[in-house]
């Protein structure tokens, strides 16, 4: 989208430069000052490409200005090598470079602000806004994938996630372990005070459940407790809302079961071997 806008600005810049050149050749008279309109294509080029493109636009505008003087019968050709042309070149160049510099600085600032707006301040993970875009892109590709939703558990019969959030280091540790456990291409985000969401490849809900069990076992080995629910596209839903509901229902169903720890058995999670190869 941004590249398309830049190309559009460059096209408009070139078209306006040619239009101004034509008007300058036909209509310019001594003292009229149509050459000032060349600032317009210079500024447009600088906005599109930065200081170097702005400088190139200034050189091109100066060339068109000089050619217009030569072609226009009402203007003296001797003015091409005059101080007037030199001053115009300096002003064109200054406008192009300065405008391009500030356009680049503003573009960089906006990109940084957008990145910050889509990151969780505590863990550095993508936040809900970024995750919504990621799952929308996965749905658009119409290829099988799994949504995992994990919620931190507190000790005791009834979960109280906020009790564990007092320790920010523990939360960052869980986020880091989840990041390192997932293979390249998988996406993870913090979507709540005590909730994480993962997008990973899975051909079925059964495979998604195996991945959830392994991640849960990994976190348990580090001394923390997190429960995962899962949903597979398209088996459990064909849109983000239905997938999240299915994953959330499985999450809370597993929490109910885990009140009696004797019922919790994850044989797949205790097989030998690393986590990463098993996720694929």
C-alpha positions as CSV (number, residue, x, y, z in Angstrom):
1,X,0.0,0.0,0.0
2,X,2.8,2.4,0.9
3,X,4.8,1.5,-2.2
4,X,1.8,2.1,-4.3
5,X,1.4,5.5,-2.8
6,X,5.0,6.4,-3.5
7,X,4.8,5.3,-7.1
8,X,1.6,7.3,-7.5
9,X,3.4,10.4,-6.1
10,X,6.3,9.9,-8.5
11,X,3.9,9.6,-11.4
12,X,2.1,12.7,-10.4
13,X,5.4,14.5,-9.9
14,X,6.6,13.6,-13.4
15,X,3.2,14.5,-15.0
16,X,3.1,17.8,-13.2
17,X,6.7,18.6,-14.2
18,X,5.9,18.0,-17.9
19,X,2.7,20.1,-17.6
20,X,4.5,23.0,-16.0
21,X,7.3,22.7,-18.6
22,X,4.7,23.0,-21.4
23,X,3.1,26.0,-19.8
24,X,6.5,27.6,-19.2
25,X,7.4,27.2,-22.9
26,X,4.1,28.6,-24.2
27,X,3.0,31.1,-21.6
28,X,6.1,32.4,-19.8
29,X,7.0,36.0,-20.2
30,X,9.6,38.1,-18.5
31,X,8.5,38.7,-14.9
32,X,5.6,36.2,-14.9
33,X,7.4,33.6,-12.8
34,X,5.9,30.3,-14.0
35,X,9.2,28.6,-13.1
36,X,8.2,28.7,-9.4
37,X,5.6,26.0,-10.1
38,X,8.5,23.5,-10.5
39,X,8.5,23.4,-6.7
40,X,5.4,21.3,-6.9
41,X,6.9,18.2,-8.7
42,X,10.1,18.6,-6.6
43,X,8.2,18.4,-3.3
44,X,6.1,15.4,-4.6
45,X,9.2,13.5,-5.6
46,X,10.8,14.3,-2.2
47,X,7.8,13.0,-0.3
48,X,7.8,9.8,-2.4
49,X,11.5,9.0,-2.3
50,X,13.4,11.0,0.3
51,X,16.2,13.5,0.0
52,X,18.1,11.7,-2.9
53,X,15.0,11.6,-5.1
54,X,14.2,15.2,-4.1
55,X,17.7,16.2,-5.2
56,X,17.2,14.3,-8.5
57,X,13.9,16.1,-9.0
58,X,15.6,19.5,-8.3
59,X,18.2,18.7,-11.0
60,X,15.5,17.6,-13.5
61,X,13.4,20.8,-12.7
62,X,16.5,23.0,-13.3
63,X,17.1,21.3,-16.6
64,X,13.5,21.8,-17.7
65,X,13.6,25.4,-16.6
66,X,16.8,26.0,-18.6
67,X,15.4,24.2,-21.7
68,X,12.2,26.2,-21.4
69,X,14.2,29.4,-21.5
70,X,16.0,28.2,-24.7
71,X,12.8,27.1,-26.4
72,X,10.5,30.0,-25.4
73,X,11.0,32.8,-28.0
74,X,9.9,35.5,-25.5
75,X,12.8,34.8,-23.2
76,X,16.5,35.6,-23.8
77,X,18.6,32.4,-24.1
78,X,21.5,34.2,-22.4
79,X,19.6,33.9,-19.1
80,X,20.3,30.2,-19.1
81,X,23.9,30.8,-17.8
82,X,22.9,33.7,-15.6
83,X,22.9,34.1,-11.9
84,X,19.2,33.7,-11.9
85,X,19.4,30.1,-13.1
86,X,22.1,29.3,-10.5
87,X,20.0,30.7,-7.7
88,X,17.0,28.8,-8.9
89,X,19.0,25.6,-8.9
90,X,20.1,26.2,-5.3
91,X,16.6,26.9,-4.1
92,X,15.2,23.8,-6.0
93,X,17.9,21.6,-4.5
94,X,17.3,23.0,-1.0
95,X,13.6,22.4,-1.2
96,X,14.0,18.8,-2.5
97,X,16.7,17.7,0.0
98,X,15.1,19.3,3.1
99,X,11.6,18.1,2.2
100,X,12.9,14.6,1.5
101,X,14.8,14.4,4.7
102,X,11.8,15.3,6.8
103,X,9.6,13.0,4.8
104,X,11.9,10.1,5.6
105,X,12.2,11.1,9.3
106,X,8.4,11.2,9.6
107,X,8.0,7.9,7.8
108,X,10.5,6.2,10.2
109,X,8.7,7.7,13.2
110,X,5.4,6.4,12.0
111,X,6.8,2.9,11.4
112,X,8.3,2.9,14.9
113,X,5.0,4.1,16.4
114,X,3.1,1.4,14.6
115,X,5.5,-1.3,15.8
116,X,5.1,-0.1,19.4
117,X,1.3,0.0,19.0
118,X,1.4,-3.7,18.1
119,X,3.7,-4.9,20.8
120,X,3.0,-5.8,24.4
121,X,5.1,-3.6,26.6
122,X,6.0,-6.2,29.2
123,X,6.8,-9.3,27.1
124,X,7.7,-7.7,23.7
125,X,5.3,-10.1,22.0
126,X,2.7,-9.0,19.5
127,X,-0.5,-7.8,21.1
128,X,-4.1,-8.5,20.4
129,X,-4.2,-6.0,17.5
130,X,-1.3,-7.6,15.7
131,X,-2.7,-11.1,16.4
132,X,-6.0,-10.2,14.9
133,X,-4.2,-9.3,11.7
134,X,-2.1,-12.5,11.7
135,X,-5.1,-14.8,12.1
136,X,-7.0,-12.9,9.4
137,X,-4.1,-13.5,7.0
138,X,-4.1,-17.2,7.9
139,X,-7.8,-17.4,7.2
140,X,-7.4,-15.7,3.9
141,X,-4.8,-18.3,2.8
142,X,-7.4,-21.1,3.5
143,X,-4.7,-23.6,4.6
144,X,-5.1,-25.7,7.8
145,X,-3.7,-24.2,11.0
146,X,-4.3,-24.4,14.7
147,X,-5.2,-21.7,17.2
148,X,-3.9,-22.4,20.7
149,X,-5.1,-20.3,23.6
150,X,-3.1,-20.6,26.9
151,X,-4.1,-19.1,30.3
152,X,-1.8,-19.0,33.3
153,X,-3.0,-21.0,36.2
154,X,-2.8,-20.0,39.9
155,X,-2.3,-22.5,42.7
156,X,-5.5,-23.5,44.4
157,X,-8.9,-25.0,43.3
158,X,-10.0,-21.9,41.4
159,X,-7.7,-20.1,39.0
160,X,-6.8,-16.6,39.8
161,X,-4.4,-15.5,37.1
162,X,-3.9,-12.0,38.4
163,X,-2.1,-13.4,41.5
164,X,0.7,-14.7,39.3
165,X,1.0,-11.5,37.3
166,X,2.6,-9.8,40.3
167,X,5.9,-11.3,39.2
168,X,6.6,-9.8,35.8
169,X,9.8,-11.8,35.4
170,X,7.8,-15.0,35.5
171,X,5.4,-13.7,32.9
172,X,8.4,-12.7,30.6
173,X,9.9,-16.1,31.3
174,X,6.8,-17.9,30.1
175,X,6.7,-15.7,27.0
176,X,10.3,-16.4,26.2
177,X,10.0,-20.2,26.6
178,X,7.0,-20.3,24.3
179,X,8.8,-18.2,21.7
180,X,11.8,-20.5,21.7
181,X,9.7,-23.7,21.7
182,X,7.8,-22.8,18.5
183,X,9.4,-23.4,15.1
184,X,9.9,-20.6,12.5
185,X,6.7,-19.4,10.9
186,X,4.5,-19.9,14.0
187,X,3.1,-16.8,15.7
188,X,2.6,-16.0,19.3
189,X,0.9,-13.1,21.0
190,X,-0.1,-11.9,24.5
191,X,-3.8,-11.3,24.2
192,X,-4.7,-10.6,27.8
193,X,-3.3,-10.1,31.3
194,X,-2.7,-13.8,31.7
195,X,-3.4,-15.2,28.2
196,X,-1.3,-16.1,25.2
197,X,-2.4,-17.2,21.8
198,X,-0.4,-19.2,19.2
199,X,-0.9,-19.8,15.5
200,X,0.8,-23.0,14.4
201,X,0.5,-25.6,11.7
202,X,-1.8,-28.5,12.5
203,X,-3.7,-30.8,10.1
204,X,-6.4,-31.7,12.6
205,X,-7.7,-31.0,16.0
206,X,-6.0,-34.1,17.4
207,X,-2.6,-32.8,16.2
208,X,-3.4,-29.3,17.7
209,X,-4.2,-31.0,21.0
210,X,-0.8,-32.8,21.0
211,X,1.0,-29.5,20.4
212,X,-1.0,-27.9,23.3
213,X,-0.1,-30.7,25.6
214,X,3.6,-30.4,24.8
215,X,3.7,-26.7,25.3
216,X,1.8,-27.1,28.6
217,X,4.3,-29.8,29.7
218,X,7.2,-27.5,28.8
219,X,6.0,-24.7,30.9
220,X,5.3,-27.1,33.8
221,X,8.9,-28.3,33.7
222,X,10.0,-24.7,34.4
223,X,7.8,-24.4,37.5
224,X,4.9,-22.5,36.1
225,X,1.4,-23.7,35.2
226,X,-0.5,-22.8,32.1
227,X,-3.5,-24.5,30.5
228,X,-4.0,-24.6,26.7
229,X,-7.1,-25.0,24.7
230,X,-7.0,-25.4,21.0
231,X,-9.0,-25.2,17.7
232,X,-8.2,-26.4,14.2
233,X,-9.1,-24.6,11.0
234,X,-11.4,-25.5,9.3
235,X,-12.4,-28.5,11.5
236,X,-13.5,-26.4,14.5
237,X,-14.4,-23.2,12.8
238,X,-14.0,-21.1,9.7
239,X,-13.6,-17.6,11.2
240,X,-11.6,-16.1,14.1
241,X,-14.5,-15.9,16.5
242,X,-15.6,-19.5,16.1
243,X,-12.0,-20.7,16.5
244,X,-11.4,-18.7,19.6
245,X,-14.7,-20.0,21.2
246,X,-13.7,-23.6,20.5
247,X,-10.2,-23.1,21.9
248,X,-11.6,-21.3,24.9
249,X,-14.1,-24.0,25.6
250,X,-11.4,-26.7,25.6
251,X,-9.2,-24.5,27.8
252,X,-11.9,-24.3,30.6
253,X,-12.8,-27.9,30.2
254,X,-9.2,-28.9,30.8
255,X,-9.1,-26.6,33.8
256,X,-12.1,-28.4,35.3
257,X,-10.4,-31.8,34.7
258,X,-7.1,-30.6,36.2
259,X,-8.7,-29.9,39.6
260,X,-8.2,-33.6,40.1
261,X,-4.5,-34.0,39.1
262,X,-4.9,-37.7,39.0
263,X,-7.0,-37.3,35.8
264,X,-4.3,-35.3,34.0
265,X,-2.2,-37.5,31.7
266,X,-0.3,-36.3,28.7
267,X,1.6,-39.4,27.5
268,X,2.5,-37.6,24.2
269,X,4.2,-34.8,26.1
270,X,6.5,-37.2,28.0
271,X,8.0,-38.9,25.0
272,X,11.7,-38.6,24.5
273,X,13.0,-36.0,22.1
274,X,12.9,-32.3,21.7
275,X,9.9,-30.1,21.5
276,X,10.5,-28.4,18.2
277,X,10.5,-31.5,15.9
278,X,7.3,-32.7,17.5
279,X,5.5,-29.4,16.7
280,X,5.5,-30.1,13.0
